[in-house]
């Protein structure tokens, strides 16, 4: 069967599903994306589309995002027209609604069902904007957030069904959009992401590889930014390192900003926090690893005694569920998205997002007495397998929802 995926940043949230469909060897899969120069992936045809229009530098703030999304939507529609001219008609389209890409696909294929990915509805209150008083919302923020959701509304009207990965994220959407969705995470491969007592990692400035015998604590985010609590983590470092003279921090992430306002300082928030902390930190025991290959990321989490996950009320990171799957002892922020998956003293430990001292104290306890907290990591893995395993939990649900949109004889068989 012909299946079309649309996501400006291939593969996005569809990584596991696309991989599984390829392995079935029964489908023609085309993935429409803006990413250029991707390597060939056997079993999937990656086609690029260009936005038809980008907002000008002086574009009106309230319509800038909408204009960008409409440019994406029309660019994707033109690429879809080219596919149709080649004779390609999908039985189903799966795409993210947040960037406008699926908005006009029904104009190209009116009878083809569209399953949209509903990730986040921008909130003036109760979400990431204005949560941290250190980064107050601008007076015009409520208007900008409402305007930004214009593209969400328009795209949502163009899909037959929506998927939202967590209940908290679904709750950000208005009731009429929630009614169009089912809640199910994208899923993680818990069969691949396992604890590894033999995990080790060689770092250039150390003579010996780090192992689980070392006192390692970890932090990971796509980018080191306030939305993921990087400033809070950094402010906890002096207390942790002073209390645990042999401890080392391994930090994964880039220096850019994915969400929220940029630092404005060369080197981003990392440079800003290094300047703020100065000589209060033993920087020889702080290792900024940058963005690392996936295998190295796994080794970092597997060898750590404690993994720190912080976030404001926003989209829940895959990395939290992956760390759970790898049996990490997790200290996380006591914020709404996290509470959906971490229960304090059951499968992890929760601390006040705004209290670096409390974070440091909790991490210090875990580093000092890892055996006392090891049960949390074991329970975290059990919960990840039971609730978020791709093959046995989320894939069957997604296939059931997809098949409900398809006519008999065009449905996708579930097999692992």
C-alpha positions as CSV (number, residue, x, y, z in Angstrom):
1,X,0.0,0.0,0.0
2,X,1.0,3.6,-0.6
3,X,1.6,5.6,2.6
4,X,2.6,9.2,2.8
5,X,4.3,10.9,5.8
6,X,4.7,14.6,6.1
7,X,7.1,16.3,8.6
8,X,9.4,19.2,7.9
9,X,12.1,17.5,10.1
10,X,12.4,13.9,8.9
11,X,11.7,11.5,10.6
12,X,10.3,13.6,13.5
13,X,8.0,11.6,15.8
14,X,7.5,8.9,13.1
15,X,10.9,7.3,13.5
16,X,9.7,4.0,15.0
17,X,6.6,3.7,12.8
18,X,8.5,4.3,9.6
19,X,11.2,1.8,10.6
20,X,8.5,-0.9,11.4
21,X,6.6,-0.3,8.1
22,X,9.8,-0.6,6.1
23,X,10.5,-4.0,7.8
24,X,7.1,-5.3,6.7
25,X,8.2,-5.0,3.0
26,X,4.6,-4.6,1.9
27,X,4.3,-0.8,1.4
28,X,5.5,2.0,-0.7
29,X,6.4,4.7,1.8
30,X,7.1,8.3,0.7
31,X,8.2,10.8,3.3
32,X,7.8,14.5,2.5
33,X,10.2,16.8,4.4
34,X,12.1,20.0,4.2
35,X,15.4,18.5,5.3
36,X,18.0,18.5,2.6
37,X,20.9,16.1,1.9
38,X,19.6,13.2,3.8
39,X,21.2,9.8,3.1
40,X,19.2,7.2,1.3
41,X,17.1,5.0,3.5
42,X,16.2,1.6,2.0
43,X,12.5,1.1,2.0
44,X,11.5,4.8,2.1
45,X,11.5,7.4,-0.6
46,X,12.5,10.8,0.9
47,X,11.1,13.7,-1.1
48,X,11.8,17.3,-0.2
49,X,9.5,20.2,-0.6
50,X,10.3,23.9,-0.3
51,X,8.2,26.4,1.5
52,X,6.3,28.5,-1.0
53,X,6.9,31.7,1.0
54,X,8.8,32.8,4.0
55,X,7.8,35.8,6.1
56,X,9.8,38.9,5.5
57,X,12.1,40.2,8.2
58,X,9.6,43.0,9.0
59,X,6.5,40.7,8.9
60,X,3.8,41.6,11.3
61,X,4.3,39.6,14.5
62,X,0.8,38.4,14.9
63,X,0.6,36.9,11.4
64,X,4.3,35.9,11.0
65,X,3.8,32.2,12.1
66,X,0.6,31.8,10.2
67,X,2.3,33.1,7.0
68,X,5.2,30.7,7.5
69,X,2.8,27.8,8.0
70,X,0.8,28.7,4.9
71,X,4.0,28.8,2.9
72,X,4.8,25.3,4.2
73,X,1.3,24.1,3.5
74,X,1.2,25.3,-0.1
75,X,4.8,24.1,-0.7
76,X,3.8,20.6,0.6
77,X,0.7,20.7,-1.6
78,X,2.7,21.5,-4.7
79,X,5.0,18.5,-3.9
80,X,1.9,16.4,-3.4
81,X,0.5,17.5,-6.8
82,X,3.8,16.3,-8.3
83,X,3.4,12.9,-6.6
84,X,-0.1,12.7,-7.9
85,X,1.1,13.4,-11.4
86,X,3.5,10.5,-11.1
87,X,0.5,8.3,-10.3
88,X,1.0,8.1,-6.5
89,X,-2.1,8.1,-4.4
90,X,-1.7,7.2,-0.7
91,X,-4.2,5.2,1.3
92,X,-3.4,7.4,4.3
93,X,-1.4,10.5,5.1
94,X,0.3,11.0,8.5
95,X,1.6,14.4,9.3
96,X,2.3,17.0,12.0
97,X,-0.3,19.8,12.2
98,X,1.9,22.4,13.8
99,X,3.8,23.8,10.8
100,X,0.9,23.9,8.3
101,X,2.2,21.0,6.1
102,X,-1.1,19.0,6.1
103,X,-3.4,22.0,5.7
104,X,-4.0,21.6,2.0
105,X,-3.4,17.9,1.3
106,X,-7.2,17.2,1.1
107,X,-7.2,19.6,-1.9
108,X,-4.9,17.2,-3.7
109,X,-6.4,13.9,-2.5
110,X,-9.9,14.7,-1.3
111,X,-10.8,11.1,-0.4
112,X,-7.6,10.2,1.4
113,X,-7.8,10.1,5.2
114,X,-5.3,12.3,7.1
115,X,-4.1,11.4,10.6
116,X,-2.6,14.5,12.2
117,X,0.0,14.7,15.0
118,X,-1.2,17.2,17.6
119,X,1.8,18.1,19.6
120,X,1.1,21.4,21.5
121,X,-1.4,24.2,21.6
122,X,0.3,27.4,22.7
123,X,-1.0,28.8,26.0
124,X,-0.6,32.2,27.4
125,X,-1.1,30.7,30.9
126,X,-0.5,27.2,32.2
127,X,2.2,26.3,29.7
128,X,5.8,27.3,29.0
129,X,5.1,31.0,28.6
130,X,5.5,33.0,31.8
131,X,6.1,29.9,33.9
132,X,9.6,30.9,35.1
133,X,9.5,34.4,36.6
134,X,13.2,34.8,35.6
135,X,11.9,34.9,32.0
136,X,8.7,36.9,32.2
137,X,6.2,36.9,29.4
138,X,6.0,40.0,27.2
139,X,2.8,42.0,27.5
140,X,1.8,41.0,24.0
141,X,2.4,37.3,24.7
142,X,-1.4,36.4,25.1
143,X,-2.1,37.9,21.6
144,X,0.9,36.2,20.0
145,X,0.0,32.8,21.5
146,X,-3.6,33.1,20.3
147,X,-2.5,34.1,16.8
148,X,0.1,31.3,16.7
149,X,-2.7,28.8,17.2
150,X,-4.4,29.9,14.0
151,X,-2.4,27.4,12.0
152,X,-3.3,24.7,14.5
153,X,-7.0,25.4,14.1
154,X,-6.8,25.4,10.3
155,X,-4.8,22.2,10.0
156,X,-6.9,20.4,12.6
157,X,-9.9,21.1,10.5
158,X,-8.2,19.4,7.6
159,X,-7.5,16.0,9.3
160,X,-9.8,13.1,10.0
161,X,-8.2,12.1,13.3
162,X,-5.5,13.3,15.6
163,X,-2.9,11.7,17.7
164,X,-1.5,13.4,20.8
165,X,1.4,11.7,22.7
166,X,0.4,12.5,26.3
167,X,-2.7,13.5,28.2
168,X,-1.2,16.7,29.4
169,X,-0.3,17.8,25.9
170,X,-3.8,16.9,24.7
171,X,-5.2,19.0,27.6
172,X,-3.6,22.1,26.1
173,X,-5.9,21.9,23.1
174,X,-9.5,23.3,23.3
175,X,-12.3,20.7,23.8
176,X,-13.4,20.6,20.2
177,X,-9.9,19.7,19.1
178,X,-9.4,17.2,21.9
179,X,-12.6,15.4,20.7
180,X,-10.9,14.7,17.4
181,X,-7.8,13.0,19.0
182,X,-6.7,9.9,20.7
183,X,-3.9,9.8,23.3
184,X,-1.0,7.5,22.7
185,X,2.7,8.1,22.8
186,X,4.8,7.5,19.7
187,X,6.5,4.7,21.6
188,X,10.1,3.8,22.4
189,X,12.0,0.6,21.7
190,X,12.4,-0.7,25.3
191,X,13.7,-4.0,23.7
192,X,16.8,-1.9,22.6
193,X,17.0,0.6,25.4
194,X,18.0,-1.5,28.4
195,X,20.1,-1.2,31.5
196,X,23.7,-2.2,30.8
197,X,25.9,-2.8,33.9
198,X,29.0,-3.0,31.6
199,X,28.4,0.4,30.0
200,X,31.5,2.5,29.7
201,X,32.6,5.7,28.0
202,X,36.1,7.0,27.2
203,X,36.5,10.8,27.4
204,X,39.5,12.5,26.0
205,X,40.7,14.2,29.1
206,X,40.5,11.1,31.3
207,X,43.0,8.3,31.4
208,X,40.4,5.6,32.1
209,X,37.0,5.0,30.7
210,X,34.1,5.9,32.9
211,X,32.0,3.0,34.2
212,X,29.1,2.4,36.6
213,X,31.8,2.2,39.4
214,X,32.3,6.0,38.9
215,X,30.2,8.6,40.5
216,X,28.5,10.0,37.4
217,X,25.4,12.1,37.1
218,X,23.9,13.1,33.8
219,X,21.8,15.8,32.1
220,X,20.5,15.7,28.5
221,X,18.5,18.1,26.3
222,X,18.4,18.8,22.6
223,X,19.7,22.3,23.5
224,X,20.9,23.7,26.8
225,X,18.1,26.2,27.5
226,X,15.7,27.4,30.2
227,X,12.7,25.6,28.8
228,X,14.5,22.4,29.8
229,X,15.8,23.8,33.1
230,X,19.4,24.1,32.1
231,X,19.9,27.2,34.3
232,X,18.5,25.3,37.3
233,X,20.7,22.3,36.7
234,X,23.8,24.5,36.4
235,X,23.0,26.4,39.6
236,X,22.8,23.0,41.4
237,X,26.3,22.0,40.3
238,X,28.4,23.9,42.9
239,X,26.5,22.2,45.8
240,X,26.6,18.7,44.2
241,X,30.3,18.8,43.3
242,X,31.3,20.2,46.7
243,X,29.3,17.5,48.5
244,X,30.7,14.7,46.3
245,X,34.4,15.3,45.5
246,X,34.6,12.4,43.1
247,X,31.4,13.1,41.2
248,X,31.4,14.0,37.5
249,X,28.6,15.6,35.4
250,X,28.1,14.5,31.8
251,X,26.0,16.9,29.9
252,X,24.6,16.3,26.4
253,X,23.1,19.0,24.3
254,X,23.7,21.8,21.8
255,X,24.3,25.5,22.5
256,X,21.3,26.7,20.4
257,X,17.7,27.3,21.5
258,X,14.9,25.0,20.4
259,X,12.1,26.7,22.5
260,X,11.8,30.2,23.9
261,X,14.0,33.2,23.7
262,X,17.7,33.0,23.0
263,X,20.4,34.0,25.4
264,X,21.8,36.8,23.4
265,X,25.3,35.9,24.5
266,X,27.9,34.2,22.3
267,X,27.9,30.6,23.4
268,X,24.3,30.7,24.5
269,X,23.0,29.8,27.9
270,X,26.0,27.6,28.6
271,X,28.4,30.6,28.3
272,X,25.9,32.7,30.4
273,X,25.8,30.1,33.2
274,X,29.6,29.5,33.1
275,X,30.1,33.2,33.6
276,X,27.5,33.3,36.4
277,X,29.0,30.4,38.3
278,X,32.7,31.2,37.8
279,X,35.1,29.5,40.1
280,X,32.3,28.1,42.3
281,X,32.4,25.0,40.1
282,X,35.3,22.6,39.6
283,X,35.0,22.6,35.8
284,X,37.5,19.7,35.4
285,X,34.6,17.5,36.6
286,X,32.0,19.0,34.3
287,X,32.0,17.4,30.8
288,X,30.0,19.1,28.0
289,X,29.7,16.5,25.4
290,X,27.7,18.4,22.9
291,X,25.4,16.4,20.6
292,X,26.6,12.8,20.5
293,X,25.7,9.7,18.4
294,X,22.7,7.8,19.7
295,X,24.9,4.9,20.9
296,X,27.1,7.2,23.0
297,X,24.0,8.9,24.4
298,X,22.8,5.5,25.6
299,X,26.1,4.7,27.2
300,X,26.0,8.0,29.1
301,X,22.6,7.3,30.6
302,X,23.4,3.6,31.3
303,X,26.6,4.3,33.2
304,X,25.2,7.2,35.3
305,X,24.1,6.8,38.9
306,X,21.6,9.6,38.5
307,X,19.9,11.2,35.5
308,X,18.4,14.7,35.8
309,X,15.4,15.7,33.7
310,X,13.9,19.2,34.0
311,X,11.3,20.9,32.0
312,X,8.8,23.7,32.3
313,X,5.2,22.7,31.4
314,X,5.8,21.8,27.8
315,X,6.2,18.9,25.4
316,X,7.5,15.9,27.2
317,X,10.9,14.8,25.9
318,X,11.5,11.3,24.5
319,X,14.7,11.3,26.5
320,X,12.8,11.0,29.8
321,X,11.1,7.8,28.7
322,X,14.3,6.4,27.2
323,X,16.1,7.0,30.5
324,X,13.3,5.2,32.3
325,X,13.7,2.3,29.8
326,X,17.4,2.1,30.5
327,X,16.7,1.8,34.3
328,X,18.1,5.2,35.3
329,X,17.5,6.6,38.7
330,X,15.8,9.8,37.7
331,X,15.6,13.1,39.6
332,X,13.1,15.3,37.7
333,X,11.1,18.5,38.0
334,X,7.8,18.4,39.7
335,X,5.9,19.8,36.7
336,X,2.7,18.7,35.1
337,X,4.1,16.8,32.0
338,X,6.6,14.9,34.2
339,X,4.0,13.9,36.8
340,X,2.2,12.0,34.1
341,X,5.1,9.5,33.9
342,X,7.1,9.9,37.2
343,X,5.5,9.3,40.6
344,X,7.7,10.5,43.5
345,X,9.5,7.7,45.3
346,X,7.9,5.1,43.1
347,X,9.8,5.2,39.8
348,X,11.8,8.4,40.3
349,X,12.2,11.5,42.5
350,X,10.5,14.9,41.9
351,X,11.9,18.2,43.1
352,X,10.6,21.8,42.8
353,X,11.7,23.2,39.4
354,X,12.7,26.5,40.9
355,X,14.9,25.1,43.8
356,X,18.4,24.3,42.7
357,X,19.3,23.6,46.4
358,X,16.6,20.9,46.6
359,X,17.8,19.4,43.3
360,X,21.4,19.3,44.5
361,X,20.4,17.7,47.8
362,X,18.4,15.0,46.1
363,X,21.1,14.2,43.6
364,X,23.7,14.1,46.3
365,X,21.7,11.5,48.2
366,X,21.4,9.3,45.1
367,X,25.1,9.6,44.4
368,X,26.1,8.8,48.0
369,X,23.7,5.8,48.3
370,X,22.9,4.5,44.8
371,X,21.8,1.0,46.1
372,X,19.1,2.7,48.3
373,X,17.6,4.2,45.2
374,X,18.2,1.5,42.6
375,X,14.7,0.2,42.9
376,X,13.4,3.4,41.4
377,X,15.2,2.7,38.2
378,X,14.0,-0.9,38.0
379,X,10.4,0.3,38.5
380,X,11.0,3.1,35.9
381,X,11.9,0.5,33.4
382,X,8.9,-1.7,34.2
383,X,6.7,1.3,33.7
384,X,8.3,2.2,30.5
385,X,7.8,-1.3,29.1
386,X,4.2,-1.5,30.4
387,X,3.1,2.0,29.1
388,X,5.3,3.1,26.3
389,X,6.9,0.1,24.6
390,X,6.5,0.6,20.8
391,X,6.1,-3.0,19.7
392,X,3.7,-4.3,22.3
393,X,1.8,-1.2,23.5
394,X,1.8,1.9,21.2
395,X,2.1,0.2,17.8
396,X,-1.1,-1.9,18.2
397,X,-3.0,1.2,19.2
398,X,-1.7,3.3,16.3
399,X,-2.4,0.6,13.8
400,X,-5.9,0.1,15.2
401,X,-6.6,3.9,14.7
402,X,-5.0,3.9,11.3
403,X,-7.0,0.8,10.2
404,X,-10.3,2.4,11.4
405,X,-9.7,5.1,8.7
406,X,-9.1,2.6,5.9
407,X,-11.5,0.4,3.9
408,X,-11.5,-3.3,4.3
409,X,-8.7,-4.9,2.3
410,X,-6.4,-1.9,2.7
411,X,-5.7,-2.4,6.4
412,X,-2.2,-2.9,7.9
413,X,-1.5,-6.2,9.6
414,X,0.0,-6.1,13.1
415,X,2.9,-8.4,13.5
416,X,6.2,-8.3,15.4
